[in-house]
Amino acid sequence: MTRQLVFATNNRHKLEEVVSKIGEQIKILSLDDIGCYDDIEEIGKTFRENASIKSHYIHNKYNLNCFSDDSGLSVDALNGEPGVFSARYSGEYGNHQANINKVLAKLKGTANRKARFVTDISLIWNSKEYFFEGIIEGTIRKERSGTEGFGYDPIFQPDGYDITFGEMSLEEKNRISHRANAIEQLIAFLEEVS
């Protein structure tokens, strides 16, 4: 029997990345799959806190094994911004173009373009919480390049590459991304406990 695990998200891009990484060993259910349409407020000050808020909410309400992630971009020259506000940096949730525009405008004329993507995962498995973190270092390009991925992908160039996440296929990105790194740790844990 296939094991099931709820991924506390309705972000189809994140869902695609995770499902393609996990494969068929575990059936990943979305919030939509379990009939959860609640707006879970992310009021944490860190990625880890926000991930924990979401996974606890789902576990407490549905009593299901679940995990949640919170991810974002942290830019050195912007003192870690956009950070936990990555998805709503411009003021409107999920407006990727406006969010990118704000980052590029704030970095105009700045030589230090070092940045990193961070993913924190909170897994609640048999009523116990576990955390996994993935980080990928890189730099912010001065202009967009590529149409793949989502969010800040067209301006983020990972260290050791001459292309952005926006120019990579899902398979390429899934080999090196912050989320892929955290998911690999999650998978290793699930293989141990099953």
C-alpha positions in Angstrom: 0.0 0.0 0.0 1.3 3.4 -1.0 2.0 5.7 1.9 0.4 9.1 1.8 1.8 12.4 3.0 0.1 15.8 2.8 2.1 18.7 1.5 0.5 21.7 3.0 0.5 23.9 -0.1 -1.7 24.9 -3.0 1.3 26.2 -5.0 1.3 24.0 -8.0 4.9 24.9 -8.9 6.1 23.7 -5.5 3.9 20.6 -5.8 5.4 19.7 -9.2 8.9 20.1 -7.9 8.3 17.9 -4.9 6.3 15.2 -6.7 9.0 14.9 -9.4 11.6 14.6 -6.7 9.8 12.1 -4.5 8.5 9.9 -7.4 6.1 7.1 -6.6 7.4 5.9 -3.3 5.0 8.2 -1.4 1.7 9.6 -2.6 1.8 13.4 -2.1 -1.5 15.0 -1.4 -2.1 18.7 -1.7 -4.4 20.8 0.5 -6.9 20.7 -2.4 -6.8 16.8 -2.3 -7.8 16.8 1.4 -10.5 19.5 1.0 -8.6 22.2 2.9 -9.3 25.7 1.6 -8.4 27.6 4.8 -6.2 30.6 4.6 -3.3 29.6 6.9 -1.8 32.8 8.1 2.0 32.9 8.0 2.9 35.1 11.0 6.4 33.7 11.7 9.5 35.7 11.7 11.6 33.0 10.1 11.1 30.4 7.3 11.2 27.6 9.9 8.4 29.3 12.1 6.1 29.7 9.0 6.7 26.1 7.9 5.9 24.9 11.4 2.7 27.0 11.7 1.3 25.4 8.5 2.2 21.8 9.2 0.8 22.1 12.8 -2.4 23.6 11.5 -3.0 20.7 9.1 -2.0 18.0 11.5 -4.2 19.4 14.3 -7.2 19.8 12.0 -7.0 16.6 9.9 -4.7 14.3 12.1 -2.7 13.4 9.0 1.1 13.1 8.5 2.1 16.2 6.7 4.8 18.6 5.9 5.1 22.2 4.9 7.8 24.4 3.6 8.5 28.0 3.7 11.0 29.3 1.2 12.4 32.6 0.0 15.2 34.7 -1.3 17.7 36.3 1.0 19.9 39.1 -0.5 23.0 40.2 1.4 22.9 43.8 0.3 19.3 44.1 1.4 20.0 42.8 4.9 18.3 39.5 4.1 15.3 40.9 2.3 12.9 39.9 0.9 13.2 36.9 3.3 9.8 35.7 4.8 8.1 38.3 2.6 9.5 36.9 -0.6 6.0 36.0 -2.1 4.5 39.4 -1.2 7.6 41.7 -1.3 5.9 44.2 -3.6 2.8 44.2 -1.4 0.7 41.9 -3.5 0.9 38.2 -2.8 2.3 36.1 -5.7 3.0 39.1 -8.1 6.3 37.6 -9.3 7.0 40.4 -11.8 6.5 43.2 -9.2 8.6 41.3 -6.6 11.5 41.0 -9.1 11.2 44.6 -10.1 11.4 45.7 -6.5 14.6 43.6 -5.9 16.2 44.9 -9.0 15.3 48.5 -8.2 16.7 48.2 -4.7 20.0 46.6 -6.0 20.5 49.2 -8.7 24.1 50.4 -8.6 25.0 47.8 -5.9 28.1 45.8 -6.6 27.4 43.1 -4.0 24.7 40.9 -5.5 25.2 37.8 -3.4 22.0 36.0 -2.4 20.7 32.6 -1.4 17.5 30.7 -1.7 16.4 29.0 1.6 13.8 26.3 2.2 12.8 25.1 5.6 10.6 22.1 5.9 8.5 21.1 9.0 7.4 17.5 8.9 4.9 16.1 11.4 5.2 12.3 11.3 3.4 10.2 13.9 2.7 13.4 15.9 6.4 14.4 16.2 8.0 17.4 14.4 11.2 17.2 12.3 13.0 20.0 10.4 15.0 20.0 7.2 16.8 22.9 5.6 18.1 23.5 2.1 20.2 26.4 0.9 21.7 27.3 -2.4 24.0 30.3 -2.8 24.1 32.5 -5.9 23.9 36.0 -7.2 21.2 38.3 -8.5 21.4 39.1 -12.2 20.8 42.7 -13.3 18.0 41.6 -15.6 15.7 38.7 -16.1 16.9 35.7 -18.1 14.7 32.6 -18.9 11.0 31.8 -18.5 11.1 28.5 -16.6 10.4 28.1 -12.9 8.6 30.8 -10.9 9.2 33.6 -8.4 12.7 35.0 -8.5 14.1 32.2 -10.7 14.8 34.5 -13.8 17.2 36.7 -11.8 18.9 34.1 -9.6 22.1 32.5 -10.9 23.3 29.7 -8.7 27.0 29.6 -7.9 29.0 27.4 -10.3 26.5 28.0 -13.2 26.3 30.7 -15.9 22.5 30.4 -16.3 19.6 31.4 -14.0 17.1 29.0 -12.5 14.7 30.6 -15.1 16.9 29.1 -17.8 17.0 25.6 -16.3 14.6 22.7 -16.9 12.6 21.4 -13.9 15.0 18.4 -13.9 18.1 20.6 -13.8 16.8 22.8 -11.1 15.6 19.8 -9.1 19.1 18.5 -8.9 20.5 21.5 -7.1 17.8 23.8 -5.7 17.2 24.7 -2.1 13.9 22.9 -2.1 15.5 19.8 -3.7 18.2 19.8 -1.1 15.6 19.9 1.8 13.3 17.3 0.1 16.3 14.9 -0.3 16.8 15.1 3.5 13.0 14.6 4.0 13.1 11.5 1.7 16.1 10.1 3.5 14.3 10.5 6.8 11.1 8.8 5.5 13.1 5.9 4.1 14.7 5.4 7.6 11.3 5.4 9.5 9.4 3.3 7.1 
